[in-house]
Amino acid sequence: MILPAYDEIYVILRRLAKTNYWQSLYGQIKEINGIQIFKNTTGFTQLQLYFLNQLAFYSSLYFDIATNEVSDLVLDNEIYEDAYWYYRTEERLKKTKRQLEPEKIQQGNTEQIINRNEWAFTKVKGK
């Protein structure tokens, strides 16, 4: 039996993670705690972590395709997939940074800086 080279294993794991079988199983794992894909439940190897990461990546990508965030043409090439993932990650980071930036509001003649997350915890005056 000829084993694939170490770098080829990553290519194989990525292709497996993309398949309907593993995506279905991954979806069930997230919903039901009783399903396991590995014999061990902790102390994952680097290959196991990579495979789980790829399962999450494709699950998210398929969700984005289903919600029309991106075209299924992305699946034609791994470079497109990686480029979309990079773009998506950068956009989420920008959004997070904007949400964390303080907001200036005008109260009368003074300007006050309020963090956006303070709005959820601010009591309405008079109540």
N, C-alpha and C positions, 0 to 999 in steps of 0.2 A: 504494500500500500504506500503510495507516494503522498506525502503531506504537502500542502501548499506552503509557499514561503510566508514568513511572518507578515510582511506587508500585504500579501494577497488575502490574508485572513480578514483584515479590515475591510477590504473590498467585498468579500463574501458576506461578512456580517451586515454591512450596509445594505446589500441587495436583499438579504433575508429580512431585515427590519422593514423594508419597503413593501413586502408581499402582503396580500390580503390575509393569509393565515396568521402571520405574526402580528399584524395590526389588529385583527379580531381578538386574538389572545391577549394582547396588551390592553385593549379596551375593557376586556372582562377582568383583567387583573386589577385595573384601576377601580372597578366597581365592586368586585368581590375579593375579600382578603384571603380566601381559602385556596386560590389558584397560585401555583408556583411554576416558574419556568426553569429554575435552577434547583439543584439538590440543596445547596447552601442558601440560607436566608440572610446571612450577614457576611462580612469580610469578603466582598466580591473582588474578583481579580480585575485587572485592567481591561481584559477582553470583555468580561461581563458588564462592567461599567460602560464601556464603549457601546456595546449592544443595546443596553437600556437607554443610553443617550440617543442612539439612532432611532429606537422605537418611539421615544418622545418627540424627536425631531420630525419624523414622518407623520406621526399622529397629528401634530400641530399643523404641518404643511397640508395634509389632507383636509383638516378642518378649515384652514384658510381658503382652500380651493372650493370646498362645499359652500362657504359663505361669500364667495365671489371676491375675496380680498386679492386673489391672484388667479391667473389663468392656469389651467392644467398643462399648458405648454412648458411650465417650469419643470415638470417631471421628465421632459425629453432628454435632459442632460444634467449630470451631477454638478457641473459648474453653475448652471442656472439655479439649481436648488441651493447651493452654497451661497450664491450671490443674493438670492432672495432672503435667505436666513440672516445674512449679514445686514442687509437693508432693514429687515424687520426688527432685528435687535437694536440697531442704531436708532430707528424711529421710536421704539419703546423707551430707550434711554433718554432721548430728547424730551419725550412726553413726561417722563418721570422728573427730569430736571426742571421742566416748566412748572410742574405741580408743586415742587419743593421751593421754588423761588418765592420770596415774600411779595405780597401784592400791596400796592399803594391805594388807599381809599381816601376820599375827600370827606371830611366831616367839618362842616362850617368853613372857617377860614384856615383850618389846619389840615395838614396831610399826615396820615397815620399809616404805618407799615404793619400789615397783618399777614401772618403765615396762612396759606390756604387751608391747612388742616385745622386751624382754629375755628373756622366757621361751623364745623360739626359739633363743637363742644361749647359754643357760645350760647348763653342763655338770652332769651329775648327779654328786653327791659320791661319791667312792669308785670312779669309773671313769676 
